[in-house]
Amino acid sequence: MSFDVVIESFTRTEAHIKEVPVDIPYRFQMQALNRAKELYLVWLDVYKAYADGYRKEILPRTKRHVVRMLNSFADKLEGKVREVLEARMPNEAYILVNEFFKQLGQKMVTFVLAEGTSFEQTSIFRLLSDSLSRIGAPRPVRASGSIDIYIEKIRNRDIPVIYYEQGQYDNVLSWPLLLHEAFHHVFATERLDRLSKGCPKVSWLEEALIDMYIVNYFGPAYALSLATYLQGCPHETTFSHPSFTARIFIALQYLSRMKKDNKLLLSSNHISDLYDYLLKVWDEYKKS
């Protein structure tokens, strides 16, 4: 197995990235997707530099392993490209997140939405870093300088990638969950962790605080979205997230405080119905 196989694979991936059409009616969205394309091409340059460096080194026993590894990385990069450039997401979802950033004073944020297995927020640089951490071979010495230049280029031009669960792309009720993920970017750039000094030291504190903020911003609609999405797995707990029951409880408690402070006007039948629905969901969680 020669490195020619890797070069052919990289050539196909490069052609795919360049050929994916970006024909969107909204300028901010088109600019974001084109910037993502540029960064994916630089990401491919990183892999090319690895391949060029390995090819110049003597690898009598590990050559097959390295070739197969780089070949698989090209396939995985194509997958990342499809998640963003071929995502099934209505343009209105982009408008929702863009307006959210603008209202928070983040007018210049360039972001892309991606189709994944769950709702989460990351960036192209972090995705690349995660990919490079899986390279099971030492970095080629001769290509090290080029690799660093390409990586730094992506770091300087990095953009947030907001993932949504594959089956939720046309579910408008789930779109407020995108705002939760978008706020992770604001939380980091504005260093809002400094506001949590008086809070308990738990691993999922950031998630809970962001839930509270989005409830404050989006009202019962976000709590409804959260409850509808989480009600299938009310007891799931992870290291980085509070339990689903805790998240519903936090949202309901915050809404109750807003109601008490007359910041949540229940004169609207729609909002009253949402609030009553959340109370019923919480009662069901307490019984289970």
C-alpha positions, -999 to 999 in steps of 0.1 A, spaced: 0 0 0 15 33 -11 9 69 -3 -5 73 -38 -38 59 -23 -38 87 3 -31 114 -23 -60 102 -45 -83 102 -15 -72 137 -5 -78 148 -41 -113 135 -41 -120 151 -7 -107 185 -20 -128 183 -51 -159 175 -30 -153 205 -7 -149 229 -36 -178 215 -56 -205 217 -29 -227 245 -39 -234 273 -15 -264 291 -29 -282 307 0 -305 338 -1 -290 353 31 -256 370 28 -245 362 64 -253 325 60 -235 323 26 -204 340 41 -204 316 70 -206 285 48 -179 298 24 -157 305 54 -163 269 66 -153 256 32 -121 276 33 -113 262 68 -120 226 57 -96 231 28 -69 242 53 -78 212 75 -71 191 44 -38 209 40 -29 197 76 -35 161 65 -15 167 33 14 179 53 13 149 75 12 126 45 41 144 28 61 142 60 55 105 65 63 98 29 97 113 33 105 93 64 115 56 65 85 36 77 93 0 69 70 -16 95 43 11 100 38 23 65 6 3 59 -8 15 93 0 52 85 -15 50 50 -47 34 62 -49 59 91 -46 90 68 -70 75 43 -96 70 70 -91 106 82 -99 119 47 -132 100 49 -140 114 83 -132 150 71 -157 144 42 -182 134 69 -176 167 88 -180 186 56 -214 170 48 -226 177 83 -223 215 76 -224 220 39 -251 195 32 -271 199 64 -309 196 62 -317 228 81 -342 255 71 -328 289 66 -351 302 93 -331 284 119 -300 303 108 -320 336 111 -331 327 146 -296 320 159 -282 351 140 -308 374 156 -300 359 190 -263 368 186 -272 403 174 -295 409 204 -267 399 227 -243 424 211 -225 396 191 -232 411 157 -200 399 141 -203 362 150 -199 339 121 -213 305 127 -226 274 110 -253 249 119 -244 212 115 -264 180 115 -252 155 142 -263 130 168 -272 155 195 -274 192 203 -239 205 211 -216 234 204 -180 232 192 -158 249 165 -139 238 134 -106 243 153 -117 220 182 -130 194 157 -96 195 140 -78 192 174 -99 163 183 -90 146 150 -53 152 154 -53 138 189 -64 104 173 -33 102 151 -16 70 163 19 79 151 45 106 160 43 138 140 66 138 110 96 160 118 101 174 83 65 186 80 61 199 116 66 236 107 40 234 79 15 216 101 18 243 128 12 271 102 -20 255 89 -33 247 124 -27 283 135 -45 296 104 -76 276 114 -73 288 150 -72 325 139 -102 321 115 -121 297 137 -160 297 138 -185 281 161 -202 249 149 -237 244 164 -249 209 161 -285 198 162 -299 163 164 -305 148 129 -342 141 134 -350 176 147 -341 196 116 -377 203 107 -390 204 142 -396 240 150 -403 232 187 -367 220 191 -351 251 175 -349 271 209 -324 244 219 -301 259 193 -300 291 213 -287 271 244 -258 259 223 -252 293 207 -250 308 242 -220 286 250 -200 308 226 -212 339 244 -205 323 278 -169 317 268 -162 349 249 -177 371 276 -161 350 304 -194 347 322 -180 320 344 -168 348 367 -205 354 376 -208 319 390 -183 322 419 -210 320 445 -225 289 430 -219 252 440 -188 237 423 -204 211 401 -193 199 366 -226 208 350 -229 244 364 -224 261 330 -252 240 315 -276 250 343 -268 287 341 -273 287 303 -306 270 307 -316 298 331 -304 325 308 -323 311 278 -355 307 299 -351 344 307 -346 353 270 -371 329 254 -396 324 282 -418 294 285 -412 285 248 -376 274 256 -388 255 287 -415 238 265 -388 229 239 -366 215 266 -394 195 283 -406 181 249 -371 171 239 -361 155 273 -393 139 284 -383 106 267 -353 102 290 -361 119 323 -334 103 344 -304 104 321 -274 120 339 -239 128 325 -208 144 339 -212 176 319 -250 180 321 -275 180 350 -301 153 350 -331 159 327 -354 162 357 -331 188 372 -331 208 340 -369 209 339 -370 218 376 -345 246 371 -365 260 342 -398 258 361 -384 274 392 -369 302 372 -403 308 354 -420 308 388 -396 335 400 -403 355 369 -440 351 375 -436 363 411 -416 393 400 -443 402 374 -417 396 346 -438 367 332 -471 380 320 -496 352 320 -524 373 305 -518 355 272 -537 322 269 -508 308 250 -482 315 277 -506 303 304 -511 271 286 -473 266 282 -468 272 319 -495 248 329 -481 222 305 -447 225 322 -462 220 356 -479 188 344 -446 176 329 -429 182 362 -456 164 381 -452 134 358 -414 134 364 -419 134 402 -441 103 399 -416 84 377 
